[in-house]
């Protein structure tokens, strides 16, 4: 269910970039201004919106079908961060503020859900547990090997004593 909203939003952005261009233009203007670059043209903004939409839809599909779900979820979270930044309501007034607040909260929720999906191990043990278990198993195996070596050493010493007794020392 989480993936469906990403797929829908991605397809909508890819098919109808003009609806998302105003927000993208604001965000790209902030970035290009900070970098000291010239602003993006309308065609470049539309291409940027389409590329973002396609990436979002493809990663949403990957999450939905279970192909690299953790990677897809974390990438979706990263792709949603710019949307949350562009839709932040703190600088707007009136009804625009309400609309931006709704989008901002929705984007924050999507980021949180995607991050949770990205770190979820689906009941499988995590890397720290696996490393801990491997260390414990290795220590147990080393102790058993040391015990076998000590037993073999005692056996060899006893056999040597018997051999010396037979030879008549």
C-alpha positions in Angstrom: 0.0 0.0 0.0 2.9 2.4 0.7 4.2 1.9 -2.8 0.9 2.8 -4.5 1.1 6.5 -3.5 4.6 6.8 -4.8 3.7 5.1 -8.1 0.6 7.3 -8.5 2.5 10.5 -7.7 5.4 9.5 -10.0 3.2 8.7 -12.9 1.2 11.9 -12.5 4.5 13.9 -12.4 5.9 12.1 -15.5 2.7 12.5 -17.5 1.7 16.0 -16.4 4.8 17.9 -15.5 3.1 21.3 -15.9 1.1 20.6 -12.7 4.3 20.2 -10.7 6.4 22.8 -12.5 5.7 25.8 -10.3 6.9 24.1 -7.1 9.9 22.6 -9.0 10.7 26.0 -10.4 10.8 27.4 -6.9 13.1 24.6 -5.6 15.4 24.8 -8.6 15.6 28.6 -8.3 16.8 28.2 -4.7 19.4 25.6 -5.6 20.7 27.5 -8.7 20.8 30.7 -6.7 22.9 29.1 -4.0 25.2 27.5 -6.5 25.6 30.7 -8.5 24.3 29.1 -11.7 21.8 30.5 -14.1 18.1 29.5 -13.5 16.7 26.5 -15.4 14.5 27.0 -18.4 10.9 25.8 -18.5 12.0 22.8 -20.6 14.7 21.9 -18.2 12.3 22.2 -15.2 9.7 20.0 -17.1 12.4 17.5 -17.8 13.5 17.5 -14.2 9.9 17.0 -13.0 9.5 14.1 -15.5 12.7 12.4 -14.5 11.8 12.7 -10.8 8.4 11.3 -11.6 9.8 8.4 -13.5 12.3 7.6 -10.8 9.6 7.8 -8.1 7.2 5.5 -10.1 10.0 2.9 -10.9 11.2 2.8 -7.3 7.6 2.6 -6.1 7.0 -0.4 -8.4 10.2 -2.0 -7.2 9.0 -1.6 -3.6 5.6 -3.0 -4.5 6.9 -6.1 -6.2 9.7 -6.7 -3.6 12.7 -6.1 -5.8 15.4 -4.6 -3.5 12.6 -3.2 -1.2 15.0 -1.7 1.3 17.0 0.1 -1.3 13.8 1.2 -3.1 12.3 2.5 0.1 15.3 4.5 1.1 15.7 6.0 -2.4 12.0 7.0 -2.3 12.6 8.7 1.1 15.5 10.6 -0.5 13.4 11.5 -3.5 10.7 12.9 -1.3 12.9 15.2 0.8 13.1 17.9 -2.0 9.3 17.8 -2.2 9.0 18.4 1.5 11.5 21.3 1.3 9.7 22.9 -1.7 6.3 22.5 0.0 7.3 23.8 3.4 4.6 26.2 4.6 6.7 28.4 6.8 7.1 31.3 4.3 3.6 31.4 2.8 0.4 33.1 3.9 -3.4 32.5 3.9 -4.9 29.6 1.9 -1.6 28.8 0.2 -0.2 28.1 3.6 -2.9 25.6 4.4 -2.4 23.8 1.1 1.4 23.8 1.6 1.0 22.5 5.1 -1.1 19.6 3.9 1.5 18.7 1.2 4.3 19.2 3.7 2.8 16.9 6.3 1.9 14.3 3.6 5.5 14.4 2.4 6.9 14.1 5.9 4.6 11.1 6.5 5.8 9.5 3.2 9.5 10.1 4.2 8.9 8.5 7.6 7.0 5.5 6.1 9.7 5.0 3.5 12.5 5.1 6.0 10.7 2.6 8.2 10.2 0.3 5.2 13.9 0.8 4.3 15.2 -0.3 7.7 12.7 -3.0 8.3 14.4 -6.4 8.1 11.1 -8.4 7.7 11.8 -10.5 10.7 15.3 -11.4 9.6 18.2 -10.7 12.0 20.2 -7.6 11.4 23.9 -7.3 10.7 24.8 -6.6 14.4 23.0 -9.8 15.5 24.7 -11.8 12.7 28.2 -10.5 13.6 27.5 -11.2 17.3 26.4 -14.8 16.5 29.3 -15.4 14.3 31.7 -14.2 17.0 30.1 -16.4 19.6 30.2 -19.4 17.2 33.9 -18.8 16.3 34.8 -18.6 20.0 32.9 -21.8 20.8 34.6 -23.5 17.8 38.1 -22.3 19.0 37.5 -23.6 22.5 36.4 -27.0 21.2 39.5 -27.1 19.0 41.7 -26.2 22.0 40.0 -29.0 24.1 40.6 -31.5 21.3 44.3 -30.5 21.0 44.7 -30.8 24.8 43.1 -34.2 24.8 45.3 -35.4 21.9 48.4 -34.0 23.7 47.5 -36.0 26.8 46.9 -39.1 24.7 50.2 -38.7 22.9 52.0 -38.2 26.2 50.4 -41.3 27.7 51.3 -43.3 24.6 54.9 -42.1 24.8 55.1 -43.2 28.5 53.8 -46.6 27.6 56.3 -46.9 24.8 59.1 -45.9 27.1 58.0 -48.5 29.7 57.9 -51.2 27.0 61.4 -50.3 25.8 62.6 -50.6 29.4 64.0 -47.4 30.2 
